[in-house]
Structure formats: C-alpha cells, structure tokens
Amino acid sequence: MNERSNKSKKDYRLEPYPKHIIINKIQTQTHFGIYNNNSIASSSSNIANNNDGNDKVTAALIDYTKNEQRNTSLLDQNNNTNQFKKCSKDYFTPRQIYLWVKVLELIVHLSKDLNEKLNNDFISNKWINHRNKIRKGLITNINEDEKLLIQSYISEIHSASFKEISFSWELIQAISAIIFRHPNQVYPLWEEIKSKIVMNLDPEDEKKNCVEVIINKPILNSTMIVKNKLDELKSFRAVDERFAELWDPSIQPPKLKCPYDIMNIMDDDMIPQLEFIKENIVHPNVKPPNLLENFACACADNCQKTSVCQCMLIDDDSQDEGFPFDNDRLSRSDIGAIYECNSRCNCDMTCPNRVIQRSKKLPKKFQIFKTKEKGWGVRSLQFIKEGEFVMEHVGEVIDARIASLRAVCYDKLDTMSYFDLDYDFDKKERRKVLSLDSNYWCGISRFLNHSCNANLITIPFFVENKDKRWQRIAFFAQRDIKAFSELTLDYKIESDEFDCYCGSQYCRYTKNN
Ligand SMILES: C[S@@+](CC[C@H](N)C(=O)[O-])C[C@H]1O[C@@H](n2cnc3c(N)ncnc32)[C@H](O)[C@@H]1O
C-alpha cells in the first residue's frame, strides 16, 4: 500500500453520533415490516428481550418471516397520530434539527454580522450551560435573560443593512434553536415582543419601506439590486410556510417511509425521523462538477482488456497494480479509489468496470436493528461474500462553509454525522473538501456502527465525473459476512475517549469499558 492511500484511508471515518440524541421516542414514519417488542413477543414467545445474541435474533427473524404474509404492517397505526405534539423538549428530532439548520443558513446568508454573533453565542459556555439546564428540566419557563437576548438580536437586525428582514420568521426560529428550546415555547414570546415593537408589518407597506431603505443606501443604489433584493424577500416568505411545522403543532411533518426492515427487541424506541435517499443530494449553494470535463473510454470489446480501457488507467498510484475487480468482487483491499466506466463510454452495463453501478441496481437486504449498547445498527439479512459491494454512503453534499456553519448547531446539540470527502486532498486544500451530511437526508449506512474488527471497508469511487471533490463513498465486504451479522465500519477514531462496545477481541478502546 502506498503512502497516499494509507493516509487517506486513515482519514475516512463517520463522525461519532452520540446515541442519546438520536434515539428518541418520536416516530412519524409508517414502516412496512417494523419489528418491535410487541410484535416479536406475540410471534415468538421464547425470545428474551435483552439479548442481541445471534441465535435469538435468527429465531426472531424466522418467526417474523412466517408472520410476514399475515401482517402488512406491524406498527400500531395509533402511533402515527400527531407525533409532533408528543415531542419532548429534551429531544430534537433530526427533522427539526435539519429545519433549524436551514433557517440558520438563511439568516447567515442575510447577515454576516448576525452570523458572527450566533457563532459566538453557540460556542460560549454560557449557552452550553444554559442548554444543559434546559435539558435537565432546571429551566422550564423563558426567563428574563432569554428575553433580553432575543430582544438584542432583534435590535441588531434592525440596525443591519437589510432592514426589510428585521422580523422574519427565520430569525425567530433561529433564536429558538439558539436557546435550545422547543419552538412552541418561543412563539408566544415572539408574539409579545412583536406587539410591543412599533413597526408596520402590513405586507404592502413593508414592501414600500424596503424599497426606500435600499435606495437610500449608497451601496445598494441600483435598481437591479433593489429588484433582486425584493425577489429574494419573496422567496423567503415562501420559506416561512415550509418552516411552519417548527412552530405550529397542528401542522404535521410529512409521513416519511423507511424503506428498510426495522427490528427492536431491546426497548420501545423508534428510529429517528429521517429522509432516506438512494443517491446523494446536493445543497443548492454547492456548484456541481463540470461533467463535460469527464472522459470516457472507446473500448470496442465492452472493456474486456482491462489493461487498455482508458477509464481503468486513471492516474491513481494504487491502480498501478491493475484492475481491482475479479468476478464483480474486489480483488484486493489496498485500492485508493475506483473509477468506473460512465454514460459516455462505449461499453454497456455488463462491462466489468461497472461493478458498483450494477450492484446498486440489485440492493442487498438489510435491517436496522436496536443493539444492546450501541444504539441502532445495521445487519445484513443475507450472506455477503468477501469483496462484494455492500452499499453506498449517501447524504446531502455540502461545502466546507456550510459544514462549519451547521457544525456549530450539530455540535451544540450533540449530534453530528458528517463524512468528509477528503480522499487525495492535502491539508492545505481542506477548504475545497466537500462533506456528506447524513444527519437528515441519509441512507441506511448512517446506522453503521464502529467495530475494531470491522467487516466493511470504505473505498471512494467515481462514475460520471473524475473531479476528486465529487468522490462518492462505497462500502465493500472485507470478509465473508454471514446472514444476520451486524455490518460494521472502523471509524478510526483517534481519541482515547471513545467508549467502544464493539465486543471484538481486537478492541483498541477496551480500557474504557
Ligand atoms: C454513525 S452512528 C451509528 C448509528 C447509531 N448507533 C445510531 O443509533 O444512530 C455512530 C454512533 O453510534 C454509536 N456507536 C457506534 N459504534 C459504537 C461502538 N462500537 N461502541 C459504542 N457506541 C458506538 C456511537 O454513539 C456513535 O456516536
């Protein structure tokens, strides 16, 4: 293995995602094929609740399969009614966090000064302590300090250059995120403050005021800018409606379907509200790659000569050793990256250099299950042979700027699931690196736990472009994986602080347990 691939492999990891925040009792999905305590108990009386041992799990799975035809859904339908109301202030669902983070992005987009202030407050001990007090239930009502803080934000926005956004919903929603409260608690305060402020909020007048404010500013003294600003404002009003669910308990978040089996014989927890995707989605502010710069092969023989195919001869040190696949399976583990043939190549889908693309069309059967000590995990419901492609890690593609902005929020809420796409990047190029944010938009890989003896390896890959910023992430089987085994990655966490429950005899962190 050369130095470069060694280094980049070391950097690959899923950021730790503390279980106490993601495991909550809120469930809005209507799942097909959910296993839970009750359903398992009713179908299999001999299964103990507190054991993740393979035998019992296998028995449960067999029982479930027998019952599958009889039950279309094992989830009690009543669980789906007005989930938002059940939301406890101690838990922030991934969907809420996602919406707040979006709101924060909007605010930052509108005001650089406010961005700095928000960042400062987020990282101040004062607010961390404050958040902890709220979580522990030591603060139940909004206090005077909080009122002052909110007022100071509002006056700050007043003096900012774009006065027309002074009283946006986004601001108030962001404030609720800042103080780590459920937005429902902040809403009455906002109403109270709004009633005391002398400002005409009539939409028509507001529009007129906006125009005046902008025209008076020398820096914005062009009709074009005024027009753009007003257009922007219009789109932010539309955003208000999208975020209304943060405020109004009568507004239901969309019913999200989890496309995977779920099994929980440990407790009553439901999986968090997430939106499952199959392909990466790209943040609107991130410029997509230039596909025209891509290159393709002109092989006439469907790429049978792997030593000739242009796609397989990409300049990557680790590929010196030749084509990385044998019978659609990885032939070695020291691969830097995989460059598959693409839509501009001469070959078809049977080409030997389209392993990931072919495998993605025939996804394997997985299950999200509750482990004893690691929160949720993923198991394979089928045997997987060494070297087979297992899954792609997908999420929302964000750039370094958005990642650091969101990190402020995720960090303080103790929730973080980023995967840096930094294969082949030097430290000094760090700012160019994109990340996959799978805190909300995600695939099942978001639930992969760490093991010091992991059965999956991570390999970056490219299909429609060879732009290293736009690398994608594939997980392959490192060895044969028996059906019903948990799928695991090595997070390569360098800190000694990690409380690892991988249970492996090779555990590097056992001293913590
Ligand atoms: C990417 S998430 C994996 C899914 C997670 N278990 C869940 O319930 O959402 C990573 C988090 O899972 C937990 N975790 C993963 N592997 C673990 C391990 N070997 N020991 C203890 N906790 C682990 C940690 O809380 C970590 O922050």
The ligand as a MOL file (V3000), in Angstrom:
LIG
                    3D

  0  0  0     0  0            999 V3000
M  V30 BEGIN CTAB
M  V30 COUNTS 27 29 0 0 0
M  V30 BEGIN ATOM
M  V30 1 C -22.9490 6.7310 12.6980 0
M  V30 2 S -23.7590 6.4730 14.2000 0 CHG=1
M  V30 3 C -24.2100 4.8010 14.1110 0
M  V30 4 C -25.6650 4.6330 14.4000 0
M  V30 5 C -26.0140 4.8050 15.8470 0
M  V30 6 N -25.7420 3.6170 16.6180 0
M  V30 7 C -27.4750 5.1940 15.9750 0
M  V30 8 O -28.1820 4.6680 16.8310 0
M  V30 9 O -27.8860 6.0760 15.2270 0 CHG=-1
M  V30 10 C -22.3830 6.4720 15.3470 0
M  V30 11 C -22.7710 6.4200 16.8270 0
M  V30 12 O -23.1670 5.1100 17.1740 0
M  V30 13 C -22.6290 4.7720 18.4360 0
M  V30 14 N -21.6300 3.7170 18.2180 0
M  V30 15 C -21.2170 3.2420 17.0360 0
M  V30 16 N -20.3320 2.2540 17.2030 0
M  V30 17 C -20.1500 2.1120 18.5280 0
M  V30 18 C -19.3400 1.2670 19.3180 0
M  V30 19 N -18.5340 0.3480 18.8000 0
M  V30 20 N -19.4070 1.3970 20.6700 0
M  V30 21 C -20.2250 2.3080 21.2220 0
M  V30 22 N -21.0350 3.1400 20.5250 0
M  V30 23 C -20.9890 3.0460 19.1880 0
M  V30 24 C -21.9540 5.9940 18.9920 0
M  V30 25 O -22.9120 6.6810 19.7720 0
M  V30 26 C -21.6240 6.7670 17.7630 0
M  V30 27 O -21.5760 8.1530 18.0340 0
M  V30 END ATOM
M  V30 BEGIN BOND
M  V30 1 1 1 2
M  V30 2 1 2 3
M  V30 3 1 2 10
M  V30 4 1 3 4
M  V30 5 1 4 5
M  V30 6 1 5 6
M  V30 7 1 5 7
M  V30 8 2 7 8
M  V30 9 1 7 9
M  V30 10 1 10 11
M  V30 11 1 11 12
M  V30 12 1 11 26
M  V30 13 1 12 13
M  V30 14 1 13 14
M  V30 15 1 13 24
M  V30 16 1 14 15
M  V30 17 1 14 23
M  V30 18 2 15 16
M  V30 19 1 16 17
M  V30 20 1 17 18
M  V30 21 2 17 23
M  V30 22 1 18 19
M  V30 23 2 18 20
M  V30 24 1 20 21
M  V30 25 2 21 22
M  V30 26 1 22 23
M  V30 27 1 24 25
M  V30 28 1 24 26
M  V30 29 1 26 27
M  V30 END BOND
M  V30 END CTAB
M  END
